[in-house]
Amino acid sequence: MPLKLFLMMNLTLVLLFGFLLGLLAAVGYYFELSGYFMVAMAIFILFIQWLVGPSIIRWTTNMRPIESGELGWLKKDVEQLCKKNKVPAPKLAIARSGGPNAFVFGRTPSSATLVVTQGLLNSLTKEEVKAVVAHEIGHIKHKDMVVMTIVSAVPVIAYYVARFLVFTPSGRNEKRGVAAILVGVAAFLVYFVTNLLVLALSRLREYYSDRFSGENTNPSLLASALAKITYGLSVSQKGENTAARSFFIADPLTAASEMSKFSSEYSDFSLSDRELKSAMEWERTNTFARISEFLSTHPLTFKRIAALRQMEKK
């Protein structure tokens, strides 16, 4: 992994948990709570998040296991790629969705499930699907589903601390009540900032897995797949459940909203080089797209394609 990407990811993690520890320390100080109690509370919330997360994803994404004898080429490719990279082979499933996408989830790498949508299989070539699958195996290799599940709990902790402190302040004395409100407001700010940090970390880890796919397949294949998913096909996902938004290879919210202007132009789901350059330029110069990236789980596609092309030149 490039040094810059490594340093940025670790700095984001340090800031994220630094905010959380600072918040818990402030709460413990103002309310004379044991530091051990505050740490235990945080660990308990993280554990619940880790425990129930996979079940929620299964329930909200309308998936089914890939049956024996079905998609043999996909199973073979996954097994070979996992063996090559010393990654536990994930269970395979299909999500009954026309939107082209893929994701992995699980409590640990050894219990991971890799999901492809029916739309992905219908819309991409086998080689492009393999590149997308390699990206997802990269997430397993880097333990991203575990990392993102844990860090996503940090803003949740801040939010509930804020609600408790602002709306139910201590009534022992006026000074303590004011302190509760002040800490509560600070907690809301921590919630906002940590949310942005979680999104930034998610975007960085997408670059990391893009690189893994490029190293194990061909960067141009993933670039082509991302272009089709984002610029040509994702508009079909409007109204789709987005509970697993951060796990998808392309953010279903931003892809559907930002690229809707291309739905008729690319209705044949085939992008020429000229059309691709036009779409990338539109995204690069669109102010709304650039601003919305800060609230997205994924980098803008033109940036990912540019990074893959740069990788291909080396």
C-alpha positions, -999 to 999 in steps of 0.1 A, spaced: 0 0 0 13 35 -8 28 53 22 5 83 19 -26 61 19 -13 41 49 -5 73 69 -39 89 61 -58 59 72 -40 55 105 -42 93 112 -80 91 106 -83 62 130 -63 80 157 -84 111 154 -116 91 154 -109 72 186 -92 103 201 -125 121 198 -144 92 214 -120 89 244 -121 127 249 -159 126 250 -160 97 274 -134 114 296 -155 146 297 -186 128 306 -169 108 334 -153 140 348 -185 161 349 -206 133 363 -180 117 386 -184 83 368 -157 57 370 -135 57 340 -139 19 340 -176 23 336 -173 46 306 -149 23 289 -172 -7 296 -201 12 281 -182 19 249 -170 -17 246 -206 -30 252 -220 -8 224 -192 -18 200 -199 -55 208 -236 -52 201 -228 -35 168 -204 -62 158 -228 -90 169 -260 -79 152 -245 -61 121 -244 -92 98 -279 -103 107 -292 -68 98 -274 -68 65 -289 -103 56 -323 -91 65 -322 -58 45 -305 -69 13 -328 -97 0 -300 -122 -6 -298 -160 -10 -269 -184 -10 -254 -195 -43 -265 -231 -47 -243 -260 -56 -235 -262 -93 -245 -225 -98 -220 -200 -111 -191 -224 -111 -168 -200 -128 -173 -174 -100 -167 -200 -72 -136 -212 -89 -122 -177 -93 -129 -168 -57 -112 -199 -44 -81 -193 -66 -79 -157 -56 -83 -164 -19 -57 -192 -20 -32 -170 -38 -36 -142 -12 -40 -165 19 -75 -152 25 -103 -174 40 -127 -182 12 -160 -164 18 -195 -178 15 -211 -166 -18 -246 -152 -22 -267 -134 -47 -289 -103 -38 -321 -102 -57 -315 -67 -71 -314 -52 -105 -288 -26 -95 -253 -37 -103 -232 -39 -71 -213 -62 -48 -202 -62 -12 -188 -84 17 -198 -85 53 -192 -106 84 -179 -106 119 -145 -119 110 -126 -126 77 -132 -163 83 -170 -158 85 -173 -134 56 -200 -135 30 -194 -121 -5 -226 -109 -22 -231 -100 -59 -263 -86 -72 -282 -101 -101 -278 -68 -118 -240 -71 -116 -240 -105 -133 -264 -93 -160 -246 -61 -168 -209 -68 -167 -186 -92 -185 -172 -122 -166 -138 -105 -165 -152 -73 -151 -172 -93 -125 -139 -110 -115 -123 -76 -110 -152 -65 -88 -150 -97 -68 -112 -92 -64 -120 -57 -50 -143 -74 -24 -118 -100 -15 -94 -71 -9 -118 -59 17 -116 -93 34 -78 -93 32 -77 -59 49 -105 -68 74 -124 -38 63 -159 -51 72 -147 -55 108 -129 -22 110 -158 -3 95 -184 -20 117 -164 -10 148 -156 26 138 -192 32 127 -202 27 163 -182 57 174 -206 84 161 -235 63 175 -220 64 209 -215 102 207 -251 107 195 -267 88 224 -244 105 249 -255 138 235 -292 130 236 -289 118 272 -269 148 284 -289 175 266 -324 162 271 -320 146 306 -294 167 324 -286 159 360 -309 176 385 -286 177 415 -278 213 411 -279 241 385 -242 240 379 -242 203 371 -272 208 348 -254 235 328 -223 212 326 -245 184 312 -259 206 285 -224 219 275 -210 184 274 -241 173 254 -236 200 228 -199 190 226 -211 154 221 -233 165 191 -202 182 176 -182 150 182 -210 130 165 -208 153 134 -170 153 132 -166 115 138 -193 108 111 -171 127 86 -140 108 98 -158 74 94 -168 84 58 -133 96 51 -119 63 63 -143 44 42 -133 63 11 -96 56 18 -102 19 22 -119 18 -12 -87 30 -28 -69 3 -9 -91 -25 -22 -91 -10 -58 -54 -14 -57 -57 -50 -45 -80 -58 -74 -57 -41 -99 -27 -61 -86 -46 -94 -89 -65 -89 -122 -61 -59 -144 -66 -23 -134 -85 -15 -166 -111 -42 -159 -121 -27 -125 -121 8 -141 -144 -4 -168 -167 -21 -142 -168 11 -121 -176 32 -151 -205 9 -161 -219 7 -125 -217 44 -118 -221 62 -152 -243 37 -170 -263 15 -146 -266 26 -111 -296 48 -119 -317 17 -118 -311 15 -80 -334 44 -71 -354 35 -40 -332 5 -32 -325 -3 5 -292 13 15 -287 -3 49 -254 -18 37 -244 14 19 -208 15 31 -202 -21 20 -210 -17 -17 -183 -14 -43 -201 19 -54 -221 40 -32 -258 34 -43 -269 68 -30 -245 91 -48 -243 69 -79 -280 70 -84 -285 107 -77 -254 122 -93 -254 102 -125 -291 102 -133 -284 126 -162 -266 98 -180 -293 72 -178 -308 79 -213 -275 85 -230 -261 52 -218 -293 32 -219 -275 4 -238 -252 0 -208 -222 3 -231 -197 31 -227 -173 42 -254 -140 59 -244 -155 92 -255 -186 88 -234 -165 77 -204 -142 108 -207 -174 129 -209 -189 114 -178 -156 117 -159 -152 153 -168 -188 161 -158 -182 145 -124 -148 162 -120 -163 197 -127 -196 193 -109 -196 213 -77 -225 193 -62 -207 160 -68 -175 173 -52 -193 186 -21 -214 155 -17 -182 133 -17 -176 145 19 -209 128 29 -203 97 8 -189 63 17 -170 61 -16 -146 84 -35 -159 99 -67 -156 74 -95 -135 96 -117 -108 96 -90 -109 59 -86 -106 53 -124 -77 79 -126 -59 60 -98 -64 27 -116 -51 41 -149 -21 55 -131 -15 21 -116 -17 5 -151 10 27 -164 35 16 -138 
